[in-house]
Amino acid sequence: MVSVCFYFQVHQPFRLNRYKVFDIGSNRDYFDEEKNEAVLRKVAKKCYLPTNKLLLSQIRLHPEFKISFSFSGVFLEQCEKYMPEVLESFQELVKTGNVEILAETYYHSLAFLYSETEFEEQVTMHMDTIKRLFNVTPTVFRNTELIYQNALARKIEDMGFKAILLEGWDNILKWRSPNFVYKSLLGDLPLLCKNYRLSDDVAFRFSNKEWKEHPLSVEKYASWINEVNGTGDTVNLFMDYETFGEHQWESTGIFEFLRLLPGALLQHPDNNFKFPSEIAEYPARDVLDIHEPLSWADMERDVSAWLGNDMQKSAIKKLYALETYIKEKNNPELLHLWRKMQTSDHFYYMCTKWFSDGDVHKYFNPYDSPYDAFIYFMNVFKDLQSKIESKKEVDVCQEKNQIDQQIKQLK
């Protein structure tokens, strides 16, 4: 018997304005409200609303069908602000009882790598938001971008979660299969590994006409999953929800593929669908020792997509260095602004990777270059810093010279 576990990440960041150095001290909004609303409406039309409708129909047709979601808090915040109908469509799915919601950091941040206190506060915020909006309490954790390491497992277990998701990367698993449950080195927390080959066949390769398996039929894909029977306990299919309709357009046939997939998988008598919390009950087959952060991004599966160059490292270190000062201010508005700047996307936009990974980063980057992303971020940072320090004046010329110098050094 093999259990199929579907998990979808749903996230949209609050994108920054193109904040120029002469905007520092001007009280200009940090975030581009017009763009953020426009992007949410576009993706909702292409992905969220039609995919939710499709999944709801499949749950009604196949009561055995189960799926799970992780919603970033900033995504839910935008839904409440711009498109309540999107939130309502997710709430309708959850009410079926066939959907499990996972916990994560509210701001889709890298907080665990820099501040366990901030990390725990964001997870608590996220749990409270999920309880308020969906009336459920998550029991399984999914960290931002599936970032995982031994120390995180220990923290998550201490916080009372029953399992955590991570990338089933060959360099980590070695001879092991991602189709079993493992446990962490520093405790007994169950580890649910993504089957990245089968997940990425849909998320990244589905419309690639150069791929030898193109076009990918439901029958072919179901046969690959069926082959796991007898050689694994579970197939964990983890992917961005925007795969459906946004990354893979409707014209590729992705919606028809998704519509037919549950029925095709259930035709095999030994297949079933499980929530992550149910997969966590399966026996752990071995211990995984993962010291350095592992993620689901790029070829390296590390954190270099967000922290791989000096711009990224400088920006995020300066940001987290404000934690003590901003919390001492006891100003909820400033705290919320600072936390929205922690969203991992801001640092992803600063990525300077080359070759195949570079194409991915360019696709998701709203700026003309990673250097622009760094400049705008640092300008916003300087303005926020001035608010925290209650400076009466900001020497914008000095700030501009400092940032220009950093860019020259990095280039």
N, C-alpha and C positions, 0 to 999 in steps of 0.2 A: 504494500500500500504506500502511496505517496500523497502527501498533503501539499496543496498549492496555496501559498500565502502571498496575496497581493498587498503591496504597500505603495501609496502615492504621496509624494511630498507636494504641498500646495503653498506657494510663497510668492509674494511680490514685495519688493523693498520700497521704502520712501526714497525716491531719487532726489539728489541734491540739485539745487539751482546752479547755474553757471555763475558761481559767486566770484566776482573779481576782487582784486586786492583793494580797489577803491570803494568796494561795498562794505569793507570792514568798518564797523562803527555806525553804519547807516540804518540799522534796524530792518534791513531787508530780510524777507523770509528765507530760511535755510533750504527749504524743500520746495520742489517744483510741483505745486498742487495741480496745475493744469495738466502737466505731463503724466503725473501719477494717476489721475482720474482717467485720462485718455487711454493709457496702457491697460488699466484694469478693465475698462469697457471693451477694448479690443479683444483681450484674452478671454473675457467672459463670453463674448459673442462666439468666438472661435472654439473655445475649449470648455470652460466651466459649465455653462448652461446646457449645451448639447450633450456633453459627456455625462453630466449628472442625470439628465433625462434618460439617456441610454442605459446607464447602470441601474437606475430605478426600475426600468422595464425588465431588465435581466434578473434582478432580485425577485420581482413578482413572478417571472416565468420559471425561475430556478430557485426555490426557497433555500437550497443548499449553498448558494453562491454567497461568499463572504469577501469583504475587502476592508482595508484599513487606510486611514489618512493621518498625516501630521500637518496641521495648519500652523504657520507662524503667526504669532500675535499681531505682527504688523500687517499681515494679509487680512486677518479678521477685522482689524481696525479700519482698513480701507474699505472693506465690504460694508461695514456699518456706516461709514461716512459717505460713500459714493454709490454703492449698489446693494441695498439690503436684500434685493431679490436673489442675489447670488448666495448670500448667507442662508436665506430661507430654503434654497434648493439643497444645500448641504444638510441643513437641519432635517429636511424631509427624508433624506437618505438615512441619516442616523436613527431616526424614529422607527425605521423598519426592523432594527435589531440586528441587521446583517452588516453593520459597519462598526469598526472599532477605531477610536481616536487615540493617538499616541501623544506623549508629552515631548516637549523640546524647550529651548530657550525662547522666551516671548519675542525677543528682537532678532532671532535667527543670527546669533552672534557667535564669536569665538571666545566668549567670556571664560570658559573653563581653562584656557591656556594662559590667562592673565590674572584672573581673580576668582577664586572659588566662592567668595562671599557674593560677588555680583552674579556669578553663575547661578547660585542657589536662589537668589532673589528673583532672577528672571524665570527660572523654572517654576517657582511658586506663583508668580504672576500669570504664567501660562496656564497652569493648572486651575487657578481661580477663574480665568477667562473661559476655559473650556467648560467648567462647571456652570458658569453663568449662561453661556450661549447654548450648550447642548445637554446640560443636566447629566453629565457623565464624568467619571473620574478616571483618567488614564492610569494604567498600571505598567505599561511598557514605555521605555524611553528611546528616543531617536535624537542624537545630537546633530547640530548643524553640519550639513554636508557629510553625514555619517562619520564625522571625525571621532576616532576611538583610540584609547590607550589604556593600559592596565589601571592607572590611577583614576581614570574616569569611571571604570567599572566599579571600583571600590566605593567611590563617592555615590554613584547611582544606587548601589546596593544599600549603602547606609541611609539613603533617602527613602528607602522602602519600595523601590521599583522591582518588578519580578523578572525583567529581561531588558536587553539593549540590542539595537540593530547595528550592524557594521558591514563593511565591504568584505566579500569573500575572495580576497586577492591571492593569487597563486604564490607570490613571494612570502606571504604570511602563512598560508595553509600548508604549503609545500606538498607533501604526499596526501594530505587530507582532502576530503570533498566538502564543498559548501552546502551539500545537501543533508548535513547532520547538524545537530545542536552541539555546541561546545560550552565550556565554562571558563571564567576568567581566572588568571593566575592568582589574583589577590583576594579570592573569595569564591562564592558558589553561584555567582550571577550567570544565568544562561545567556549565551551569545548566539544571536540569529544572523547568519551570514547571507549576504546577497549572492545569488547566483548571477554573477555579472555578465556571463556570456548570453544566457537566455534573456536577461533583462535588457541588455544593450542591443540584442537583435531587434527588439521592438523600439526602444527609446532612440537609438542612433542609426541603425542600419536599415530600418524598414523601407525607406524610400530610396536607398542608395542603389542605383542601377548598376554600379560597378561591383557590387557584392555578389559573390557566386551563387548565393541562395535566393537572390531576387528573381521574381517576386515571392514574398513570403506568404504562403497560404496558411489558413487556419489548420488544415489537416496536417501539413508538414510540421508546424510548430507544436501542435498537440502530440504528434508522434515523438518529438524530441523529449517532451516532458514525460510521456508514457515510458520511455526507456529508463527513467530513473527508478521505476518500480523494481524492487529487489536490490537496488544499489544505493538507496538513500531514503531518508524519512520525509524530507520536505524539499520543495523547490520554492525558494524565496524570490519573488519577482518584485524588485524595488525600483521605482523610477519616478521622475518628475511627472506630476499630473498634466503639465503643459505639453507632454508628449502627444496628447490626443488633440489634434486640431491646430495647435500652435507650432510645435517643433515638427510634427508630421501633419501636413495639411490634409484637410478632408479629401482632396482630390487624389491622395495616395491610396485611399481605401482603408485608412486606419480605423475609421468608425465601424465599417462593416466587419473588419477583422475583430474588433473588440466585441461587437454584438454577437458574433458566432462562437467566440472562444469559450465561454462558460459551458455551453451545451456540448461542444466538441470534447472538452476535457472530461465532462461527466459521462460521456459514452463509455469510457474505460471503467470497468466495475471496481477497480482498486484505487481510483482517484477520489479525493475530496478536497474541500476548501476549509482552511482554518485561519483564525485570527493569530496575530503574533503572540498574544497571551496564551493561546492554546498550544502553539508550537513550543512555547517555553516549558511546557509540562513534559515534553519528550526527554528521554534520558540523554545526558551529556556524554559524548563519545570520547572526548579528550579535553585537555587544557590548552588554551592559547596564551602565549606570552608575547605581548605587544608593547614594547617600551616606548617607541616613538609614535607620534600621532599618525594614524592611518585614516584616509578619506576615500570617497568614491570619485575623486576628480582627476582628470587627465591621465597620462600614461604612467606617472610615477605613483599615484595613489597616496600622496603625502599632502602637506599643507602648503606647498610651494605656489599653488594657485592664488593664495591670499597673502603669503608671507615669504615669497621667493626672491624679492629684490629689496634694495635699501629704501626705496620709497615706501613700500608697504610696511616694512618693519618700523621705520621712523614714524609713520603716521599712526599706526596702532599703539605703539609704545607711548607716544605723546598723549593719545586719547585716554588710555587707561591710567596714565599718571595723574589725571584730573579727578580720579574717583573719590579720594578722601575729601578734597576741597569742595567738590560739587555736592556731595552728600552732607557736608557740614552746613551748606547753605540752606538745606531744608526747603528747597524751592521745587515743587513738583514739575513745573513747566520746564525749568532748566534741566532737571534730571531726565525728563522724557526726551528732550532734544539730544542730550548727550548719549542716551541709550539708543536712539534711532541712528546715531552716527556709528554705533557698533555693528550694525548689520553687515554681514560678511560681504555683500555685493559691492560695497564701496571699495573694499580692498581688492576684490576680484577685478574691478575695472582698471586697477593700476598694474595688472599683470603684463609683463613684457616677454612672455614665452614665445618661442618661434615654432615654425613648422605646423604640424597638424593641430596641436593644442592651441596654437596662436589663432587659428581660424575660429575655434570655438569661443575664445575670449573676445575676438572682434565682433562676433555675432551678438553677444550679450552686452556689449559696451555701448552706452548711449553717448559717449564722448568721442571726439575725433582721435584721441590718442590716450594711452595710459598716463602720459605726463599731464595732460589736461585734467584727468580725473584726480591726480595728486594735487595739482594746483588749486582746483576748486575746493577739494576737501580741506586742504590746509588753510585756505582763506576762511572757510566756515569755522574751522577749529580755532583760528586766531580770534575771530569775533566772539565765539563762545568763551574762550579763555579770558577775554577782556571783560565779559559780563561776570564771570565767576570772581575775578580779581577786583571787580568794581573800579576799573580804571576810568578816569575821566576822559583821557585822550589815548588814541592809538596812533603810533607813528607809522602810517601806511607805507610811506616810502621805505622805511627800514624793513618792514615786513616783506615788501616786494623784492627788495635786494636779497634778503635771506633766502626766499623761495627760489628766485632766479639762480642763485648760486648753487643751491641743492640740485636743481635740474641740470645745470651744466656739468656738475660732477658726475651725476648718474648717467648722462649721455656719453 
